[in-house]
Amino acid sequence: MKKIVLFSFFFGTFFVPAILLAQTEPKDTLALAENKFEESFYESLKQKGIQNYDKAVDALEKCQNLQPNNAVVYFELGKNYLAYKKYPQAYENFEKATKIDPTNRWFWNGMYDVTYETQDYNKSIAIVQKLIEFKPDFKEDLVSLYMNTQQFDKALDLINELNETVGKSEKRELYKADILRDTKYQGSEKANLIDKIKKNPKDEANYIALIYMYSQSNQEEKALEVAKQLEKEIPTSDWAQVSLFKFHLNNNDGAKAAKAMNIVFASDKIDKKIKHRMLNEFLLFTRNNPQYDKELEKAISYFDNDKEVKVAKEIGKFYQSKNDWNNAIKYYEMHLKSANDDMDTILLLLQAYTESQQFDKLVKVSEQQMQLFPTQPQLYYYNGLANNQLKNYKKAKDVLESGMDFIIDDVILEINFNLQLGEAFNGLGDMKKKDSYFSRANELINKQKK
């Protein structure tokens, strides 16, 4: 909530000379009284400046006895009591100042300071409504006060008014979103947006807000109507395509959905989170409608430079979770074209080759990767496994024995190496070494169980 800082010293020094100069040709007794007033007043300012608020109050009470109808004295008393956290006395003196001079905004502001610090927001509202007469900017404070007192209907009306007159602000938009979580207030806001669209059919923001509200309340048909109206009024609107995309998917119209999706993905106006959600929805659709695979591949290309989410990799993992190894391989390979040092994806790809029994590819790719990453033991394991499956037992043995040296604190991998070495020696006809490696694997398995 916006607060206004009061500069007491300057305020005080501004008023006192005016009071004194207003008196012309004083008599001796009057001059003496005025001198005493001036001395006491400046003494109060001095004491307040060094935070001796009790002494400042004493000095001001002397001023009050001399000039009981001086609003500035009450104002200064209010400020000292406020600084001293004597809130009832502060409020009382500020209020007396406003009764003497109701046209001075700072006197009212003093009352507001007290009610705000004491969190008496209901009393603050009446004071701020008075302050708005002096300065319309106080409407921002009034919005916050309505929120604090849970007068959400009044807050919403005022937010909409300010949005229209001074433009939107982040704070007010957060307040508005909070209010509209309650369906009770959504009806009036929908009506407000519909009215705005009628008045200004070329303002895209109102369509977007209305589409969002209808979607949130599961009124998809109405959301679609608004999206179509937006597309008609603003044919270049990318936001219209977001809603139309969902509608086309629900109608199993993959071609139109893909067209809408591509427009959205090429747009700089649409948030990445919305694009990722649309891609996930199209991915699920494509799984049951594989004729749109090429459209999915095209969509992924929009995310090639996305550092936050590796889209092709995540799609590969999605297909792997469904045991769809061929599609998993396709997307892992796609990802590695732009991230060829991503070891996690390399190993996922090698596992997908293994599961789909593509041992020729497995041996080739693992060998290429071994040359690039010669200390990664998993690469030697996959290469050894592939050579065993292709009956290249001597090659498998040599690779596995070399890779064994790089295993560090990975019992599962060590077990797998021993099993593959057993297979290699079995293929080579060396039963003694075969049994030795199988026995070692069994020992490690039994240790894992304990």
Secondary structure, DSSP 8 states (H G I E B T S, - for coil): -------HHHHHHHHHHHHHHTS-S--HHHHHHHHHHHHHHHHHHHHHHTT-HHHHHHHHHHHHHH-TT-HHHHHHHHHHHHHTT-HHHHHHHHHHHHHH-TT-HHHHHHHHHHHHHTT-HHHHHHHHHHHHHH-GGGHHHHHHHHHHTT-HHHHHHHHHHHHHHT---HHHHHHHHHHTTSGGGHHHHHHHHHHHHHH-TT-HHHHHHHHHHHHHTT-HHHHHHHHHHHHHH-TT-SHHHHHHHHHHHHTT-HHHHHHHHHHHHT-SSS-HHHHHHHHHHHHHHHHH-GGGHHHHHHHHHTTTT-SS--HHHHHHHHHHHTT-HHHHHHHHHHHHHH-TT-HHHHHHHHHHHHHTT-HHHHHHHHHHHHHH-TT-HHHHHHHHHHHHHTT-HHHHHHHHHHHGGG--S-HHHHHHHHHHHHHHHHHHT-HHHHHHHHHHHHHHHHHHH-
